[in-house]
Amino acid sequence: MRLHYSPYSSNARRARLAAAELGVEVELVLVDLAKGEQRSPAFLRLNPCGRVPVLEDGDFVLPESHAIMQYLAERTPGQTLYPADVRERAEANRWLFWSAQHFQPAVSVLNWERAVKAFLGLGAPDPAELARGERLFADCLRVLDAQLADRDWIGGARLTLADLAIAAPLMYVEQAQLPVAPHAHVRVWFDRVQALDAWAKTAG
């Protein structure tokens, strides 16, 4: 299997975390976003949206990081990251959808304004966008902190895809100045995720 990725993409980090935690070997194919390789005709044939990650498994091509996580888990016998129990799986799915719909977009606003714009030379952060991003992020963190108040992992007693999916965008915590500090349960949980071998293996 081949995974097209960028080390600067938290979406790609999400897929890499799942592969590492599941013990799935993937060949990493670097896509240089700064050079615009994601907009090349060859890459757009893999993903018309022009974004990483993209997984190739033989003649099967799969974009979208959350879908890639699920696919890797489904094809791994005996795995526990994506629970077999219907209710436990529904709970994991709930947080995977929350990650895609709410958390990733909130982080993206702050990362764009505070990090990406400077990297690309696109000027100073937009105060209105910063305020919007701070509001969205704070709303998400309140929900996540409450969920983690009485459990080690988002789904309960054990690590699931949901933890990896939601932790991935926090790779930007310093460069995007993500205001995690007021949320003690999230901090403790994120420390727990960062202690995983998979987190270290997917850094950079």
N, C-alpha and C positions, 0 to 999 in steps of 0.2 A: 504494500500500500504506500501511496505517496501523499504527503500533506503539503500543499502550497501554503506558505505562511510568511509573516513578517515578525521579527522579534519585538516590534513596536506596537503590535496589534493585540489588544486584550481578547478580541474574539478568537484569534489564532491561539493565544495562550490557553484559552478555555479548552479548545480541542486537544492541544498538546497535554494539558493536565489530565484529561480523561484517558488519553492513550498511555501516559506514564503510569497512572494509578492502576489501570487495568493490565499493565504489562504487555501492551500491544506494540509491536515494533512497526514504526512508520518511517519511511524515507522522507526527510525534510527537504522541500524545494523552496529556496528563498525567492521571494518576490520583492524586488526593490521598489517600495512605494514612492520614495523620493524621486526616482527616475521615471515613474509612471508606468512601470511594467504591468501593473494591474489593468491598464487600459490598452494593452497590446492586443492585436487580433487573436493571437494564440491563447492568451489568458481569457479573453472575453468569450471564446468558444467553450471554455470550462465554466465560467460564471458570467453571464451577461450583465450582472450587476457590477462587475469590476471590483470585487472585494475579496479579501482573504478572511478565513481559510477556505480551501477547497480540498476535499478528499477524493483521491482516485483509488478505486479498488478494482483492478482489472479494467473492464469496460464500463464500470459503474462510476459515475461522477456525482459527487454530493457537495454542494455549497451549504452555508449556514451552520454556524458553530454549534448551536444547540442540537440540531439534527445530527450532526457528525458525532457528538457525544453519545446520543442515544443509539446510533448505528453501531458504534464501536462496542458499546456495552451489550447490545443485543447479540452480537456475533462472538462474544466472549463467554464460553461455558463456565458456569459456577460463580460468575461475578455477583457482587452484592451492591455495587454502586447504583444500579437501577433496579429497585426492588421488584421481586416477582409477585408479591402480594398485591392484589388489585387496589386496595386502599392506600397502601404505602407508596405504590407507584403513582397513584393519582396525586398524592401529596408532593412527591418529587416533581411531577409535571406542573403542579400549581406554581411551584417556585421557579421552575425553568421558564414558564411563560411570564412570570413576574420579572424575572431577570431580563428577558428580551424586551418586554413592553415598557417597563418602568425604570429598572435600575441602570441598565446599560445606557439608555438615552440620557438619564440624569447625569451620570458620570461624564458622558461624552461632551455635554455642554461645557462643563468646567475644564475638561482636558483640552478641548479646542481653544477656549479663550485664554487659558493660562500657559499652555505648553505648545500646542501645534501651531498656533498663529505666530508665535515668536520664532519657532523653528523654520517656518516657511517665509518669514519676513513679511507677514500680513498686517503688521501694526499692533497697536495696544489692544488689550481686552476691552470689549464693549461692556460698560457698567450695567446696562439693562440686561444683557445676556448673563453676566455674572450673577446678578440678583435672581434671575430666573433659575439658573443652575443651582444656586445655593438653596433656593426654596424647594426645588424638585428633589435635590439630594437629601435635604433635611427630612422631607416627608418620607422618603424611602428608608432612611436610617432609623426613624422612629418605629416604623413597621418591623424592620429587621431586628432592632434591639429588643422589642417586645417579644418577638418569636424566640429569641435566644435567651430570654430571661431564666428559663427553667430547663434548659437542655444544652448539651455539648455541641450538637450539630443541628442544622436547620430543620431536618426532617425528624429529629428525635435522638435516638441513642447511637446511631452510627452514621458515618460519612456516606453521602450520596452525591450523585451528579449535581444536585442543587447547590451544594457547598462549593464545588469547584467552579460552577458557572457564575455564581455570585461573587466569589473571591477574585476571579480573574481581573475585573476592571479595577480592583483595588491595587493592582500593580502600579497605578498612577497616583497613589495616595500622596506622594511627596511632590512630584512635578506639577500635579494639578491642584495641590493644596486642598485635598479633600478633607472636609471637617468631620473626621471620624472621632476625634478625641472626646466629645461629650457623651459618647455612647459606649459605656463600659462593657456591656455584654458583646457588642460587635468587636471591640478591641480584643477581648479574650479569645473569641472565636477565630478572629483573623490570625492571631498568634498561633493558634492550634493548626490552622491550615498551612501557615508558613513553615511549620515544623515538619510537614510531610516531605518525604523524599521527592515526591512528584513536583513540589513547588521548586525545590532546588534544581532539579533536573531540567526544568523548563525556563529557568532564568536566562535571559539573553538568547 
